[in-house]
Each structure stands twice: as structure tokens, then as C-alpha cells.
Amino acid sequence: MEKAHYLLEDPVWSKIYFHDEGLDRFMPCFAITIYFDQPLYSEVLDFFDNAFAALKPYLSYYSTGKGRIAVNKKSSEVVASCMQKPLTDYLQSYWIKFYGCKEGASESDLEIFMKYSIFQTPEQKEKQRKNWEMLITQGADESILSVPSKLRVSFPITHELTEPKKLFEWLKNLKIVKNGSFISGHAGYEVNIDEQYYTPFRDKKMEELSEKYPLLGWEEKGSFRQWDPLKKEIVPVIKRVHWMNLLGEEMTHFLGKEKLQQLEKDPKIKIHTLEKSTIIQIGDKPQLISGTTQDYENVAKILEPVQMKFSSLVGKIYREKSEYEWKKRWLIYFNK
């Protein structure tokens, strides 16, 4: 099992790290997540190859949905094999996840979830827009209208790629970031939680940590496109402001360069304008605790038109339940 006892020696990380019944249940990490909804087979393989190379010494097990299997010399070939067999209908998807331990949560994870999708023609986009307008009018559950494909990798907080300059170089050279074909993404400190740890304490601890460390990210499902009732169109979504915020070509165009350039007035905010995407970085390095969140709030104001709504994060039948209120507070924490 991956060892993380050094976290117990840190006065802050030790409060986030949690061990129960012989297993690591909550594991702080540094994570990168990218969401997309196009058939990006070569981009997915490129992401996997780069992430696997960076994490190879840490990854010891993987799963395709039937329990964790020990990593061997041919494990990395599973992804390449899948990418050579395009999905052919909406009932199909790929999912594979590599772990740093046989059970429980690990600092080091590498996950690929890919749904069937197509490159839409203008006519298909218009048809989808009309369909969404009808569905929203009829009260459809927005949280499931556009659940995207996802690439996610998490590193130990001491990994070399958590160094800002190295991370930026790594990110900008990813094929999916270069061509801007993703919806949005983010990078910063997060928590990996044991997927099998279903107890009342789990949600209570998540709530406590979200209140105490609002800069901390969580891996949450949701719809990464949502309906704009004023413009009557489907807009791309970014979940929440993080340390690094990745905007695909569509989102960059939707917000407009002039709007994004407003952030350059703040010396603590860096705008990395790439050929077909944009990366907004808040501060020189990721933070867990900050005396002020003003810089995050400034970015949130600019990203407000594409900010994920609570209705896009949490399912319709759960939104009124009190135990989900903390997720709403966490989601809109910087929208002040």
C-alpha cells in the first residue's frame, strides 16, 4: 500500500489526511482534471502517456470496473488498445483508473472516462440547442444533460510536477491543451477519497474540510454544459475557480479576450494565452490556506457567465436536501 505517513507530520495536511479501519480514506494530493465531449482518441492517449510516465513509480494497481488488478508490463497497453477501437454508440464508454494502492485512497491516481461522442455539424448543434430548450422548459434535470468525458491525474503533494514552472510546461505541451479541444479544466490541491468508503462520517468530513479550506478542490460529477436562458444557447462550463483554470478554445472565444484581459490588472493573476486555449493562474504557487480570497473572487467575476450552477452539479431530487447544502456553499464560495 502507498505510504503517506509523512502527511501526519505536517500541521495542516495531517488534518486532511484520514486513516480508518486499516485503510487510507482521505488523501490530499495535487490534481489536474480536464473535461471534454468530443471523440479525442489521440489526445486521450497523449494525456495518458505523459501522465503515466510521470507517475509510473507510484502506480501499482488499476481497474476497469471489476476490482483492482496489479500493474504489470502490459497494463499501459490497455489504454492504447481501447483508443484504437472507437466507440460506436451512446451506450458505450471507456473507464480505466490506476491507483497507488490495492485498497483505499492514494495520492497517485490516473483516470480516464470517455463517452461516445461525435464532432457536430452546425445543423446538429442547432438541433441540440432546440432540444435543450424544450427539455429545460419541461423541467429536465440539468445535472445529467451533459456529463462529459474526463481525464484526471493526481500527484503526491511533493511531486516535481507540483512546481509551477514545470507544471505549466507539462500542461501546455499536452495535445488536448494545445489544440483547445476540451471544455474546461483545473489544477490545484484536492482530496482523493476512497470510493468504497460510504459512511455518514464521509460527507460530514467533506463538509468540515470544505468550510475550513475553501481553496481545496473536490472531484464531483456534473453537467459541463448548461442552458443560458437569456442568450437561449448552450454554454460551456467550468466547475469552480481553482489555482489553475484551463479554458478550451470554445470557452475562450465565448468569454472574449477583452474580458479575460481585465484580469491582467491584478499582478497576482497570470493569463497564459496559448494558441487555442487559455490558462488562468492565481498566485505563483498553489495554496491551501490564504489570508484573502480576493484574487479568486476577481477571477470568479470574469468566469461568472460559464460558472457551473448548483442545478448542474447536484441531481434534481437531491437539491433540497440539507446534507447537500454544503456543496452549494462550496461551489459558489468565490462568487461574491
N, C-alpha and C positions, 0 to 999 in steps of 0.2 A: 504494500500500500504506500502511496506517495506520502512522504513525511513533511510535515509543516509545523513542527514544534517550535521553530524559530518565531512564529507568529505570537506564541504565548509570552515571549519576552518583550514584545512591544506594547506600550501602554494603551495604544489606540487599536491596533489590529487585533489584539487579544480579545477585545470586546466584541468584535465582529465574528471572528473565528469561533465555531461552536462544535463540540465533540459530544456525542451522545450514544450510549449503548454500543461502545466499541468502534464507532464509525465517525468520520468527519462529516458533519451535516451542513454547516455553513462555512464556505471557504472564500475569503477575499481574494480578488485577482485583478488583473488588468485585462480588459476585454475589448475586442473590436467586432462590431456587427454591421453587416451590410444587407439591405433588403432590396429585392428586385422582382420583377414579374414578366421577364422575357426569357426565351429559350437560350440562355447564355452558357452553352456547354463548354466551350474553350475557356471562357472567363472563370467558370467554376473550377475547372481542372487547374488553371493557373493559380488561383487562390489557394486551393488545396496543396499544390506542390510547394508553394512558398511557405505556407503556414506549417505544413508537416515537417519541412526541412528545419524550420526554426524551433519546433517543439519535439522533434524526434526522440531526444534523450528522455523526455518526460512522459511520453505516451506509452502505456503498457497494455491497454485493453481497448476494444471497440465493440460497437453494437449496431446491428441493422434492425433492431426491434425484438430480438429473441434472446435477450441476455447478453452479458459481456463476454467476449472471446479474447484470449490472449493475442497480442500483436505478434506477427511473425514477419519474415522477409517479404511475403507476398501480400500483406494486408493493405499496403498503399495502392496496390494494383486494383483493388475492388472499386475505387472511385473512378479510375481511368476506364475500367471496363464498363461501368454504368454510363459514363459520358459518351461512350461510343454507341449507345443504344437509346436514341431519342425517345422520349415519352410520346405516346400517340393519342391519348385521350384524357379527359378531365378526371377520370377515376384513378389515374396513375400518378405516382410520385416516387421520389428517391429520398431516403433518410439514412444517414450514417453519422455516428458520433464516436470520436476517440476520447478516451479518458486516461487520467493518470493513476487510476487505482481500480481494483476489481469491484469494490463496493463503496458506496458513499459518494461524497463530493470531492472533487480535486481542483487544484488551482489551474491545471492544464487540461483544457478541453478543445476539441476541434469538431465542429458540427456543420453538416451540410443538409439542408432541407430544400428540395427542388420539386415544384409542382409543374404539371403540364401547362404550357402557355404558348402563345404564338406572337409573331410580330404583326400587329394590327394595321390594316389599311385605314385611311381616313374615313371610309364608309363604315368600317367595322367599329371604329371609335365613336362615330356619331350614333350608331345603333346602340352601342353600350351606354352612351350618355342618356339617350331616351329611355332605355330600360331602367337605369338607375333612378331617373326622375320619377318614373312610375312606382318603383319599389319603395323609395323613400316616402312618397305621398301615401302609400298604403301601409306605412309603419314598419318597414323591414328592419331587421336587426343589423345595424351598421357595422357591428364588430366582426361580422363574418362575410361582408360583401367583397372584401379584397384582401384576404390573408395572403401575404406574399411568400415567395421563396426566400431563403435566408442562408447567409454564410456567417459563422461566428467562430472566433478563436479567442481563447483566454490564456494568459500567461501568468506565471508567478510574479508577484509584485517586484521581485528583484531581477527579473529577466532583462537582458540587454536591450530588448526592443521597447521597454518602457522609457528608455532615454529618448526625449522628444525629437532630436535631430535624426536619430537612427529610425525612429518610428515613422516620421514624415517621409523619409527616403523610401522606406519599405512600402508605405501606403501608396505613394504617388506612382510607383512602378508596377503596382498591380494592374493587370489588364482591364479589370472591371472599372477601376478608378480612372484609368487613362481614357477609356472610351466613353465614360459618363453614362453607361447604360443601366445604372442602378437607380432606385428611387431615392433612398437616403441611407444614412448610416451614422455610427457614432463610435467613439473610443474614450475610455476612461476607467476609473476604478468601479468595480462591480462586485457582486457576490454570486458565486456558484452555489446552488442549493441541491442537496441530494434529491433526485427525482422521486425516490421511493419513501421519502420522509413525510408522510401525511399525518400530522398531529395538530391539535389546536394550538400547540406551542409554536409551530412553524409560522403561521400567519401572525401570531402575536409578536414574535421576534422580528419578523419583517416590518411590521408596523413601527415597532420601537426604534429599529435601526433607521428607517426612512425619516422619522421625526428628528432623530439625533444627528444623522449625517445626510442632509438633503442633497449633497453633491454625489452621493453614492447611487450607482445605477442598478437596475434590476432587469432581468430577462423576462419580458412579458409578451404574450401574444396580442394580436390586434389587427385591425384593418389599416393598411398603409396607403389607401386612397380613400377619400371621403367626399361627400357631396357639399358643394358650396351653394347654398340656396339663393344668394344674391346674384352670383355670376351664372348660376344654373349650369355648372360643369363639375366634372370630376377632377379633384386636385390631388397631387402627390402629398404625402405626409411624412413629417419627421416626428419621432415619438416624443422627444423631450430634449431640452438643451443639455448637452454633456460637455466634457472638456474639449474634445474634438468633434465637430459636427460635419458630416460628409453630405454634400448636396450633389445629386446627379445632374446631368445636363438639363433634363426637363424641369427640375425644381429651380435650378439656377436661372433658367430662362423665365420661369413663371414669376419669380420674385423680382428679377431685373437687376442688372449690375449696379444701377444708381442706388437702389435701396440697400444692397449689400455694402456698397462703398461708404455708406453712412457710418458703419461700424469702425471704419479706419480712423475716425476721430478719437477713439478710445485707444490709448497707447498699449493697453494690456490685451487688446484683441488683435489677432493676426488673421488676415484674409489671404489664404493661399489660392490664387486663381490659376487653375490648371487649364489645359486646352479645352476640355469638355466637362469639367466638374469643378466644384469649389469646396475647400476645407476651411472651416471657421475654427480657430484655436483660441481658447480663453486662458491667458496666462502662459508663462514659459514652461510650466510643468503641471501634470495632473495634481489635483488636490482632493483631500478627503474632508478637511476642515478649513474653513475660510472665515475671516473676521467679517467679511461682507460678501453678498452675492450680487452686488450691483452690476458687475460685468455680465454675469449670467442673465440678469434681468434685461440688460440692454440688448443682448442677442435675442432673447425671447420676444421682445417687442418687434424686432425685424422679422423673425420667423413666425410670428403670430398667424399669418394667413395660411400657413401649412402645418401649424401645431396640431398634433393629434387631439381629438376631442375625447372626453370620457366615454361617450357613446361608441367610439371606435375601438376603445380598449377593453371595456367590460361588457359582457353579454347583456341583452335586454332584461332577462329575468333576474339578473343579479344586481342591477344598478341601484335599486332602492334598499338593498340590504346594508345594515350598519357596518358589517365586517368588511365591506369594500370601500367605505368612506376614505380610509387612509390612502388607497390607491388614487383616488381623485385628488386629494391634497398633494400627494407626491407628484402627480402628473402636471399639475398647474402651479407648482410651488414658485417658479420663477416668473409667472405671468402676473406681474403686479403693476 
